[in-house]
Amino acid sequence: MNELNRESPLSAAEISKRQEIPSPFIYRVLKKLEAADILAIKRGARGGYSIKLDCHDLTLYDVICAFENTFLVIECMKAEYDCCRNRDIGCKLHEEFERLQSILKDEFRRTDLATLFDE
């Protein structure tokens, strides 16, 4: 995302080279970001990936959600998770994880990508 903020469109190979990240990994990352409607891809000789929105409008939470369909700090936060400690009476630990998860979500939503990029 940082590379695409500086210059776009860029090919996956160019991003891989600049960031020194293996290209198979970069391809998987770019596909997820494209599927989440964060990136656009233009085919052809002058094509490549580009960021669809202004980076002030994209948050760290948006990017995290592109990779995780749920944002959970721990597995027991899943709706379908059956915790023996949380069936009949509320589990204090579960309640604390819910509180922390809410704080993390809020903080990630407050952090726009523009503030994280190298300028």
Short mmCIF file of the C-alpha atoms (twelve columns), coordinates in Angstrom:
data_MODEL
# 
_entry.id   MODEL 
# 
loop_
_atom_site.group_PDB 
_atom_site.id 
_atom_site.type_symbol 
_atom_site.label_atom_id 
_atom_site.label_alt_id 
_atom_site.label_comp_id 
_atom_site.label_asym_id 
_atom_site.label_seq_id 
_atom_site.Cartn_x 
_atom_site.Cartn_y 
_atom_site.Cartn_z 
_atom_site.pdbx_PDB_model_num 
ATOM 1   C CA . MET A 1   0.000   0.000   0.000   1 
ATOM 2   C CA . ASN A 2   2.876   2.334   0.786   1 
ATOM 3   C CA . GLU A 3   4.402   1.789   -2.658  1 
ATOM 4   C CA . LEU A 4   1.062   2.335   -4.361  1 
ATOM 5   C CA . ASN A 5   0.551   5.507   -2.384  1 
ATOM 6   C CA . ARG A 6   3.842   6.835   -3.773  1 
ATOM 7   C CA . GLU A 7   3.353   5.674   -7.338  1 
ATOM 8   C CA . SER A 8   0.688   3.844   -9.271  1 
ATOM 9   C CA . PRO A 9   -0.166  1.846   -11.128 1 
ATOM 10  C CA . LEU A 10  2.531   -0.650  -10.221 1 
ATOM 11  C CA . SER A 11  2.856   -4.294  -11.141 1 
ATOM 12  C CA . ALA A 12  2.951   -6.975  -8.483  1 
ATOM 13  C CA . ALA A 13  6.508   -7.787  -9.593  1 
ATOM 14  C CA . GLU A 14  7.624   -4.190  -9.078  1 
ATOM 15  C CA . ILE A 15  6.055   -4.000  -5.620  1 
ATOM 16  C CA . SER A 16  7.693   -7.309  -4.742  1 
ATOM 17  C CA . LYS A 17  11.083  -6.018  -5.869  1 
ATOM 18  C CA . ARG A 18  10.808  -2.656  -4.084  1 
ATOM 19  C CA . GLN A 19  9.595   -4.119  -0.805  1 
ATOM 20  C CA . GLU A 20  11.807  -7.226  -0.980  1 
ATOM 21  C CA . ILE A 21  8.805   -9.467  -0.412  1 
ATOM 22  C CA . PRO A 22  8.410   -12.755 -2.320  1 
ATOM 23  C CA . SER A 23  6.131   -12.316 -5.332  1 
ATOM 24  C CA . PRO A 24  3.798   -15.250 -4.476  1 
ATOM 25  C CA . PHE A 25  3.021   -13.528 -1.172  1 
ATOM 26  C CA . ILE A 26  2.532   -10.124 -2.854  1 
ATOM 27  C CA . TYR A 27  0.101   -11.659 -5.366  1 
ATOM 28  C CA . ARG A 28  -2.009  -13.116 -2.552  1 
ATOM 29  C CA . VAL A 29  -2.036  -9.803  -0.682  1 
ATOM 30  C CA . LEU A 30  -2.972  -7.806  -3.784  1 
ATOM 31  C CA . LYS A 31  -5.774  -10.230 -4.656  1 
ATOM 32  C CA . LYS A 32  -7.287  -9.878  -1.189  1 
ATOM 33  C CA . LEU A 33  -7.070  -6.075  -1.337  1 
ATOM 34  C CA . GLU A 34  -8.629  -6.094  -4.801  1 
ATOM 35  C CA . ALA A 35  -11.449 -8.383  -3.636  1 
ATOM 36  C CA . ALA A 36  -12.086 -5.990  -0.719  1 
ATOM 37  C CA . ASP A 37  -12.482 -3.159  -3.251  1 
ATOM 38  C CA . ILE A 38  -9.431  -1.323  -1.892  1 
ATOM 39  C CA . LEU A 39  -7.296  -1.767  -5.008  1 
ATOM 40  C CA . ALA A 40  -8.046  -1.545  -8.705  1 
ATOM 41  C CA . ILE A 41  -6.162  -3.428  -11.376 1 
ATOM 42  C CA . LYS A 42  -5.592  -2.231  -14.900 1 
ATOM 43  C CA . ARG A 43  -4.449  -4.824  -17.408 1 
ATOM 44  C CA . GLY A 44  -1.960  -4.188  -20.175 1 
ATOM 45  C CA . ALA A 45  1.504   -2.754  -20.762 1 
ATOM 46  C CA . ARG A 46  0.931   0.344   -18.632 1 
ATOM 47  C CA . GLY A 47  -1.279  -1.405  -16.155 1 
ATOM 48  C CA . GLY A 48  -0.875  -2.528  -12.623 1 
ATOM 49  C CA . TYR A 49  -2.432  -2.007  -9.228  1 
ATOM 50  C CA . SER A 50  -3.595  1.289   -7.783  1 
ATOM 51  C CA . ILE A 51  -5.446  2.361   -4.660  1 
ATOM 52  C CA . LYS A 52  -9.114  3.087   -5.351  1 
ATOM 53  C CA . LEU A 53  -9.754  5.596   -2.578  1 
ATOM 54  C CA . ASP A 54  -7.924  8.485   -1.008  1 
ATOM 55  C CA . CYS A 55  -5.658  7.103   1.723   1 
ATOM 56  C CA . HIS A 56  -7.183  9.547   4.209   1 
ATOM 57  C CA . ASP A 57  -10.468 7.681   3.700   1 
ATOM 58  C CA . LEU A 58  -8.980  4.203   4.123   1 
ATOM 59  C CA . THR A 59  -8.318  2.947   7.615   1 
ATOM 60  C CA . LEU A 60  -6.110  0.288   9.065   1 
ATOM 61  C CA . TYR A 61  -9.343  -1.515  9.973   1 
ATOM 62  C CA . ASP A 62  -10.348 -1.602  6.272   1 
ATOM 63  C CA . VAL A 63  -7.080  -3.309  5.395   1 
ATOM 64  C CA . ILE A 64  -7.257  -5.771  8.283   1 
ATOM 65  C CA . CYS A 65  -10.812 -6.728  7.289   1 
ATOM 66  C CA . ALA A 66  -9.601  -7.464  3.761   1 
ATOM 67  C CA . PHE A 67  -7.636  -10.370 5.219   1 
ATOM 68  C CA . GLU A 68  -9.860  -11.446 8.080   1 
ATOM 69  C CA . ASN A 69  -13.596 -11.806 7.620   1 
ATOM 70  C CA . THR A 70  -14.026 -11.211 11.336  1 
ATOM 71  C CA . PHE A 71  -11.940 -9.114  13.638  1 
ATOM 72  C CA . LEU A 72  -11.354 -11.151 16.766  1 
ATOM 73  C CA . VAL A 73  -8.706  -10.854 19.431  1 
ATOM 74  C CA . ILE A 74  -9.240  -14.463 20.495  1 
ATOM 75  C CA . GLU A 75  -11.144 -17.487 19.184  1 
ATOM 76  C CA . CYS A 76  -13.707 -17.534 21.995  1 
ATOM 77  C CA . MET A 77  -15.116 -14.280 20.582  1 
ATOM 78  C CA . LYS A 78  -16.606 -16.171 17.628  1 
ATOM 79  C CA . ALA A 79  -20.395 -16.278 17.800  1 
ATOM 80  C CA . GLU A 80  -20.443 -20.033 17.194  1 
ATOM 81  C CA . TYR A 81  -17.701 -20.784 19.737  1 
ATOM 82  C CA . ASP A 82  -19.093 -22.852 22.600  1 
ATOM 83  C CA . CYS A 83  -17.189 -21.911 25.739  1 
ATOM 84  C CA . CYS A 84  -18.111 -23.921 28.796  1 
ATOM 85  C CA . ARG A 85  -17.226 -20.912 30.962  1 
ATOM 86  C CA . ASN A 86  -19.608 -18.576 29.132  1 
ATOM 87  C CA . ARG A 87  -22.764 -20.725 28.785  1 
ATOM 88  C CA . ASP A 88  -24.859 -20.006 31.848  1 
ATOM 89  C CA . ILE A 89  -23.101 -17.139 33.544  1 
ATOM 90  C CA . GLY A 90  -20.962 -14.499 31.945  1 
ATOM 91  C CA . CYS A 91  -17.263 -15.225 31.871  1 
ATOM 92  C CA . LYS A 92  -15.268 -12.270 33.198  1 
ATOM 93  C CA . LEU A 93  -12.401 -13.029 30.834  1 
ATOM 94  C CA . HIS A 94  -14.778 -13.089 27.847  1 
ATOM 95  C CA . GLU A 95  -16.232 -9.743  28.928  1 
ATOM 96  C CA . GLU A 96  -12.737 -8.272  29.138  1 
ATOM 97  C CA . PHE A 97  -11.837 -9.580  25.682  1 
ATOM 98  C CA . GLU A 98  -15.025 -7.980  24.308  1 
ATOM 99  C CA . ARG A 99  -14.032 -4.661  25.858  1 
ATOM 100 C CA . LEU A 100 -10.490 -4.877  24.466  1 
ATOM 101 C CA . GLN A 101 -11.734 -5.927  21.051  1 
ATOM 102 C CA . SER A 102 -14.020 -2.902  20.923  1 
ATOM 103 C CA . ILE A 103 -11.151 -0.585  21.824  1 
ATOM 104 C CA . LEU A 104 -8.885  -2.122  19.165  1 
ATOM 105 C CA . LYS A 105 -11.562 -1.824  16.488  1 
ATOM 106 C CA . ASP A 106 -12.120 1.826   17.357  1 
ATOM 107 C CA . GLU A 107 -8.395  2.564   17.241  1 
ATOM 108 C CA . PHE A 108 -7.899  0.770   13.918  1 
ATOM 109 C CA . ARG A 109 -10.881 2.674   12.495  1 
ATOM 110 C CA . ARG A 110 -9.354  5.958   13.661  1 
ATOM 111 C CA . THR A 111 -6.014  5.282   11.971  1 
ATOM 112 C CA . ASP A 112 -6.113  6.322   8.338   1 
ATOM 113 C CA . LEU A 113 -3.516  4.891   5.987   1 
ATOM 114 C CA . ALA A 114 -2.145  8.293   5.000   1 
ATOM 115 C CA . THR A 115 -0.734  8.754   8.507   1 
ATOM 116 C CA . LEU A 116 1.136   5.452   8.257   1 
ATOM 117 C CA . PHE A 117 2.857   5.968   4.913   1 
ATOM 118 C CA . ASP A 118 6.388   7.159   4.309   1 
ATOM 119 C CA . GLU A 119 6.358   10.610  2.808   1 
# 
